Amino acid sequence: QVQLVESGGGLVQAGGSMRLSCAASGSIFNIQHMGWYRQAPGNQRELVARIPSDGSTVYVDSVKGRFTVSRDSAKNTVSLQMNSLKPEDTAVYYCNAYLRPMYGSSSYRHYWGQGTQVTVSS
């Protein structure tokens, strides 16, 4: 059984920094990409940043230049370094992995962490 476990999150003042980490565990055949999504109250879940196995990165425009996503493929971990945080970054952040499990279906699908609250005070 595959699990994604997140760490980090909490309360920070505007302009501050925070780091989120996520580890995927279980029987995993291959992970195509890992990343982070977020969902603020009343909003849809949105992609924040994603990093495929080739190391290239994708960011939502609102976080470019402030957030950095990194991945350790050997450890199946992904991190999100968030700098210059703004109140509008307040949301529940979810770790995501698009992967194929070792056993069972040979198809790739999305797995999600439990979510971690990030609150940026003004």
N, C-alpha and C positions, 0 to 999 in steps of 0.2 A: 504494500500500500504506500502510495506516494503522499508525502506531507510537505507543506511549505510553512516554515515557522519564521515569523518576523521578530525583530527586536528593534528597540529605539522608539522614537515618538515621545510625545509629551507636550509641555508648554514652553514656549520661547518668546522672547520679545521681538518685535519687528527689527529687522536688521541683523538678527542673530543667525546662528548656524545650528544644524542638526543633522545627524547621520542615521539612516535607516539601513538595516541589514536583514537579509533573508537567506535561509538555508533550505535547500530541497533535500529530502531524505527518502529512503526507501529503495525499491528495486526499479532503477531507471535505466532504460536502454540508451536514450539520447535526448538531450535538450537542445531544441533549435534556438529558442531565444528566451530570455528572462527580462523582466522589467517591472515597472511600477505603474499602477493606476491610482487614481484618487476620486473620491466622491464627497462633495460638499452637500449639506442639507438642501433638498429641493433641486439638486442638479443630477444629471446623469453621470455615471462613472466615465472618466476620461483617461486616456493614456497620458502619462507624464513622461516616461522615458523607457526605452527598450534597447536591449543590446543583444544582437544575434551572436552566433558562435564565431563569426568572422571578426568580431570586435567593433564593427561599425555601430553607430549609435543614432537613435532617433529621439527627438525631444519635441514636446509641445512648445509652441512659440513663446508662451508666457513664462517658461522657465529657462529658456536658452540663455547661457551666460551666467546663470546662477546655480543651476543644479548639474551634478555630474554623476552619471551612472557608471558603475564598474562591475566586472564579473570575474570570478575565479572559476573557470570551467572544471578544473581538477577537483574542486571542493563543492561544486554545484551551489555556489553562493552568488548573490548579487547585492550590491549596496547602492545607496543613493545619498550622496553628499549634497546637502541643501544649504546654500549660503544666501545672504541678503534676503532672508525670509520676509514675506509680506503678509499682512492679515488675510489677503485673498488666497493664500496658500493653505489656509485652514481647511482641513478635510480629513476623512479617514483614508489612509493610504494602504493599498493592497499590493502585495507581491504577486507576480504572475509568472508562470513558466509554461511554455508551449513545448510539451514533451511527449515521448513515447515510453510507456512503462515497459519493464523487462518482460513481464508476463501478461497473459491475457491478450487484449486487442493489440494489433500491430499499428493502429492508427495513432496519430498525434492528436492531442487535445490540450485544452487549457486547464491548468491547475491554479488554485488561488490560496493565498494565505488568509488568516482570519481577520486581518485588518488591524491597523494601529492608528490611533488618533494623533494628529498633529494640530496643535492650536498655536496660532501666532497672535500675540496681543499687540495692540497698537499703542 
